[in-house]
Amino acid sequence: MKKFLIILAAVFVLLAGCTALVVGTATDDPAPAPSATIEPAPVVPKVSDDVVEVLTCEKGSYGSVSGKVRIVNNGRVPKTYLITVSANDASGKRIVELNGIANSIASKQEAEVEVMGVVSEGAPEIDKCVIAAVDSYES
């Protein structure tokens, strides 16, 4: 009987200690309140040594607008490029977007890519074309 009481007391002490440990841990690190906001991770811009520049840009017939873009892949692997050129009027407002794709440009290779778009009749004259976006992917 004495052994039974000692074992019972030991189990009681053990359970009390575990309960205190769990309760203490739970209150030390509370979960965020439902109204708490989580800050997104900062966006790190992609750094590239590739060259992408507009060579020509002109309005054609029947609303077509076309241009040529020069690409130089200065990376170590072949890349595919998706290019967007903005054709702007004299005030800098975008008139039309020109798009082109260059597939599998080898490392250190240079290529000229045609970009095309369509503008509505009566649109302002194009003053300047600039690179709006370039996405490149290893191919």
NUTOR-62371 format. One record per residue: residue in three letters; x, y, z of N, C-alpha, C, O in turn. Coordinates in steps of 0.2 Angstrom, whole numbers, plus 5000, padded with zeros to 4 digits. Example, Ala and Ser with C-alpha at 12.3 -4.5 7.8 and 13.67 -1.06 7.14 Angstrom:
ALA506649725039506249785039506649845039507149835042SER506449895035506849955036506450005039506750065040
This chain:
MET500449945000500050005000500450065000500350114997LYS501050065004501450125004501750134997501850194995LYS501950084994502250094987501750124982501950164978PHE501150104983500550124979500550204980500450234975LEU500550224986500450294988501050334985500950394983ILE501650304985502250344983502150344975502350404972ILE501950294972501950294964501350344963501450384958LEU500850344966500250394965500450464966500350504962ALA500850474971501150544972501650564967501650624964ALA502050524964502550534959502150554953502350594949VAL501650514951501250524945500850594945500850634940PHE500650614951500350674952500750734951500650784948VAL501350724954501950784953502150784946502150844943LEU502150724943502350724935501850764931501950804927LEU501150744932500650774929500550844930500450884925ALA500650864936500650944938501150974934501051034932GLY501750954934502350984931502250994923502351044920CYS501950934920501850944913501350994911501351024906THR500750994915500251044914500551114915500351154911ALA500951124920501251194921501651214915501651264912LEU502051164912502451174907502051194900502251234897VAL501551154899501151164893500751234894500751274889VAL500451244899500051314900500551374900500451424897GLY501151364903501651414902501851434895501951484894THR502051374892502251384885501651414880501851464876ALA501051394881500551424877500451494879500251534874THR500551524885500351594886500951634884500951694884ASP501551604884502151644882502251664875502451724874ASP501951634870501951644863501251644860501051594857PRO500851694862500151694859500151704852500551734848ALA499651674849499451684842499251754840498951784844PRO499451774834499251844832498451854832498151804831ALA498251914834497551924834497251924827497651934822PRO496651904826496351894819496451964815496451964809SER496452024818496552084814497252104813497352154809ALA497752064815498452074814498552064806498352024803THR499052114803499252104796499852074796500352084800ILE499952044791500652004789500952044784500652054778GLU501552074785501952104779502152054774502452004776PRO502052074768502352024763503152034762503352084764ALA503451984760504151984759504252034753503952044748PRO504852074754504952124749505152094742505452034742VAL504952124737505052104730505752124728505952184728VAL506152074726506852094724506852094716506752034713PRO507052144713507052144706507552104703508152094706LYS507452074697507852024694508452074691508252114687VAL509052054692509652094689509852054683509951994683SER509952084677510152054671510652104668510552164668ASP511152074665511652114661511452104653511752134649ASP510852074652510652074645510452144642510252184646VAL510552154635510452214632509752204628509752164624VAL509352254629508652254625508552324624508452364628GLU508552344617508452414615508052414609508052374604VAL507652474608507252484602507652514597507952564598LEU507652484591507952504585507552544581507752604579THR506952524579506452554575505752544578505552504581CYS505352594576504652594578504252634573504352694573GLU503752614570503352654565502652624564502552564564LYS502252674562501552654560501452634553501752674549GLY501152584552501152554545500352564542500052614545SER500252524538499552534535499052494538499252444542TYR498352514538497852474541497952464548497652414551GLY498152514552498252514559498852474562498852464568SER499252444558499852404560500352454563500452504560VAL500652434568501252464571501752414572501652364575SER502352424569502952374570503552414572503652474571GLY504052374574504652394576505152334577504952274576LYS505752354578506352304579506652324585506752374587VAL506852264589507152264595507752224595507752174592ARG508352254597508952214598509052184605508952224610ILE509252124605509352084611510052054611510252024606VAL510352064616511052034617510951994624510852014629ASN511051924623511051884629511751874632512151844629ASN511851914638512451914641512551864646513051864650GLY512051814647512051764652512451704650512751704644ARG512451654654512751594652512351534649512651494647VAL511751544649511251494646510851524641510751584641PRO510551484636510051514631509451534635509251504640LYS509151584632508551614635508051634630508251644624THR507451624632506851654628506651714631506551724637TYR506451764627506251834629505551844627505351834621LEU505151874631504551904629504651984630504752004636ILE504552014625504652094625504052134624503652114619THR503952184628503352224627503652294626504052324630VAL503452334620503652394619503052444619502552424617SER503152504622502652554623502752604617503252634617ALA502252614613502252664608501852724611501252724612ASN502252784612501952834615501852894611502152904606ASP501352944613501253004609501753054612502153044616ALA501753114609502153174611502153184619502653214622SER501553174622501453194629501753134634501753144640GLY501853074630502153014634501552964636501752914639LYS500952984633500452934634500452874630500652884624ARG500352814632500452754628499852754623499252764625ILE500052744617499552734611499352664610498852644610VAL499952624610499852554609500452514611500952544612GLU500352454613500852404615501052364609500652334605LEU501652354608501952304603502252244607502652254612ASN502152184604502452134608502852084603502652084597GLY503352054606503752004602504051954606504051964612ILE504251894603504551844607505151824603505251814597ALA505751814607506351784604506451724608506651714614ASN506451664604506551594607507251574607507651584602SER507551554612508151514613508751554610509151534606ILE508851614613509451654611510051634615510051634621ALA510551604611511151574614511551624619511451684618SER511951594623512351644627512851684622513151654618LYS512851744624513251794620513051804613513351834609GLN512451784611512151794605511751854604511451874609GLU511751884599511351954597510851934592510951894588ALA510251964593509651944589509252014588509152054593GLU508952024582508452074581507752044580507651994577VAL507352064584506652034585506152084582506152144584GLU505652064578505152114576504552114582504352054584VAL504352174583503752174588503252204584503352254580MET502552184586502052214582501452234587501352204592GLY501052274584500352294588499952324583500052334577VAL499352334585498752364581498452424584498352424590VAL498452484581498152544584497552554580497452544574SER497052584584496452604581496452664576496952704577GLU496052674571496052724566495952794570495552794574GLY496352844568496252904571496652914578496652964581ALA497052864579497552874585498052924584498252934578PRO498252954589498853004589499452974585499552914585GLU499853024583500452994580500952974585500952994591ILE501352924583501852894588502452944588502752964583ASP502652964594503253004595503852964597504452984595LYS503752924602504352884604504152814606503552804609CYS504552764605504452694608504952674613505552694612VAL504752644618505152624624505052554626504452534625ILE505552524629505452454632504952464638505152504642ALA504452424638503952434644504152374648504052384654ALA504252314646504352254650504752204646504752194640VAL505252164649505552114646505552054651505852064657ASP505351994649505351934654505751884650505751874644SER506251864654506651814650506651744655506651744661TYR506751694651506751624654507251584651507351584645GLU507551544655508051494653507751444648507151424650SER508051434642507751384638508151334635508051284631
